[in-house]
């Protein structure tokens, strides 16, 4: 399962916004909206530029 593979990388990539964005997308696809939202929030917090922040915010807000 892709989510399990991503989760195994947490120790090495927890400070990298793309890790959390990838995790958020996988959780969204699995229908885990609340966990997906939390992962998007973390990705937004770590994002380094306004374009990335805006994109991640739009994706998070699509969760409803």
Order of alpha helices (4+ residues) and beta strands (2+ residues): alpha-alpha-alpha-alpha-alpha
